[in-house]
């Protein structure tokens, strides 16, 4: 048995520890343990990098906090999954978007087990079975092995330690009350006396001690406990005891006979079972604004949308918050969402629909649904094609659940409708600059249009940020600032930031500077005065910047993606990293840039418009072009640097030279490369479109050519097809024939993997014709080989043989060991499917020799698997098993997880035919675990194998070997 097959156990209710079987693991330094702790406490929910950095280091993270964090995660993976090569993905600490989650069975964490025991115990008490409840409550408390999270540093551990102590005390109180129900009054008195001394402010402990003493015939002692508790509360807090304690005191004074032991109740019928919670409980709300003030009338109106007393809504409640840009729609929506989030226990979903994004990159409903399905734990491979099918799956995932959904910056009602749940109980909050009349009429949305802040609330906003004393000292200047800022929250925040940054400036001076700035911001449509004043605020704030910071702000208007990393900003500006960070810090202080996650920056869309205006007005076209070229080249070369780790030993597209002052990233680990691609995915896709739009087709078609491996591994097939088609169109428009040929090949590969085989063949044929015209023999070989592979997937085996043989001849003529090994493998696969076993074996044995000479372990594993299939079909069971085991060893060396699952499935088939049914089922179960982990559709085949009667399992022999040739 491999080490990774032995189950893990984790403990946080005491020192943080982990075991594999009976062997305790070394979890490393306290900070490394803190990272694992933060992930374990999420209980299967992802934690972003920002949340982890805040949790481990708080307000003073090290300069390279994200890099250090990734190092800790890498070390933890090596401890928890020894021997697993990073290239194949991880089962335990899994990368999810811009963060990680720990994926283990629920019963492997002591905290989860204890909580479930306590919850079941409370249910048994409610059903009138205190004896069964007692066993579970004692078991839950036995899970605590001292102070929770002992020895773990950081603000998260400190806060969670206090919360877990309270949680344990609540379970202890429940256990003691249950013991009292069972008549164990005298047994709990000593324990309660100790607890009341340790927690003198806990009225519930005093109440339980009074009840135990009274039921033990010690009325006077019970009254003494009350007097002691009351004196403590009055002296320490200045308050009287609560109602429960006072009422018990009065009943003891009256010798109330009903205070005796309560007989167990008849067990009630259990309540109807609730649908199982989603595997992942999303919590996607952005942080609430600490300085939020005002909007009292608006908050009262939206609060009235939900039933009183916390009851579940009987419909889908839709609140549509409208208003101009910068008016505070998102701030209000997020504040209200946090206020009511606890009423929606199944989670919160949030997406910026970018309906009025200045780049025009509106988020399509299907893309938003896919983001939500991913957050709800649906593997990408299980998401159907087509908006209608995706929306149906999304509504099914939300059926009978209570979820809060925030749809920010919507374009129109058509963008929102597919994102609405189909069953009652959820709350949808929509923000938009449009009125969304169709949503109000058709779906019963409640419209709330925000106007400028009332003068008093605008004054409160400034007071909260600048200080009430400073405003009171110069009331006229404060009033002028509010007026000049048009009572727009965004504008007021910018002025306040400047005032806070210059505490010695009189407010009259700041008001004068605002007054002297003139202009108009065309994106505003609220009236001439409003427009002029808002742009004046932006202009004034911009002019207060240092010259280098002002230049950087302008250049950020050229970036087309939703956010940007610090290294990308450095490339855009042609600056060193240290200088870039210093200038970004200046822009953040001026409230012109937001750092939403550590090292990732964005502009409010109005400021992005303003930056775009300024760069076009102040920077010559050649400087703008050089900046965009640096940025796009940085994305291309950084993406290319991931290829040796994501797609090792694959031929790479030749790249144009790097522009001066452009320093792409370097990567050392497979997971690091994948994580970067995932965090930059939206920007990389946007970069392809920007390159096509700005006349750089050479960059537009090369980006998808270097990204195909990432798109394939993470199942981002739509992005793959979109970028490949965009690059192809750009190359066609420019008459760039090599780019057209590569774009045709990339588009064909993406079409094949989305199941559009006929279109893939058409594109590949056109690529072949073009490579012939270009005299590109290597490209011609790839196109011929890819056609052979496409015909193989289409079941056109004779044509597959023909094209594979032609590609083999070309590869041999070129001396391409890599191509020769692949073609021999594909030929062997085609021959075995045709039943020409002798030829198949000959090709595959030749392939192994060539592949090993070229150190091509990826395809070597495929060839060994096909040889296993050949021997299986020839009924040579022992030989087949041996080949499948050799294939598995090779897959594992390079961490080819899908190849491992495929070979395990085939191994199970031959084991069944050999009469070794238990071994077969073990192989299939291991294959199923891999396919489920990957979210691969082959999981269904694995399940069918396991559920069919003995002797009737599916046969994989002859169909389903891994394809050796891809893009």
ABEGO torsion letter per residue (X at the ends): XBAAABBBBBBABEBBBBBBEABBBBAEBAAAAAAAAAAAAAGGBBBBAAAAAAAAAEABBBAAAAAAAAAAAAAAAAAABBGBBAAAEBAABBBBEBEBBBBBBAAABAAAAAAAAAAAAAAAAAAGBAAAAAAAAAAAAAABBEBBGBGBBEAAAAAAAAAAAAAAAAAAAAAAAAAAAAGBAAAAAAAAAAAAAABAABAAAAAAAAAAAAAAGBAAAAAAAAAAAAAAAAAAAGBBBBAAAAAAAAAAAAGBAAABBBBBBBBBBBBBBBBBBBABBBBABBBBBAABBEGAAAAAAAAAABBBGGBBBABBBBBBBBEBBGAGAAAAAAAAAAAAAAABAAEBBBBBAGAABAAGBBBBAAAAAAAAAAAAGBBAAABBBEAAAAAAAAAAAABGBBBBBBBBGBABAAAAAAABBABBGBBBBBBBABAGAAAAAAAGBBBBBBBBBBAAAAAAAAAAAAEAAAAAABAAAAAAAAAAAGGBAAAAAAAAAAAAABAABBAAAAAAAAAABBEBBAABAAEAAAAAAAAAAAAAAAAABBAAAAAAAAAAAABABABBBAAAAAAAAGBBAAAAAAAAAAAAAAGABBBABBGBBBBBAAAAAAAAAAAAAABBAAAAAAAAAAAAAAAAAAAAAAAAAABBGBBBBBBBBBBBGBBBBBBABAAAAAAAAAAAAAAAAAAAAAAAAAGBAAAAAAAAAAAAAAAAAAGBAAAAAAAAAAAAAAAAAAGBAAAAAAAAAAAAAAAAAAGBAAAAAAAAAAAAAAAAAAGBAAAAAAAAAAAAAAAAAAGBAAAAAAAAAAAAAAAAAAGBAAAAAAAAAAAAAAAAAAGBAAAAAAAAAAAAAAAAAAGBAAAAAAAAAAAAAAAAAAGBAAAAAAAAAAAAAAAAAAGBAAAAAAAAAAAAAAAAAAGBAAAAAAAAAAAAAAAAAAGBAAAAAAAAAAABBBGABBBABGBGBBBABBX
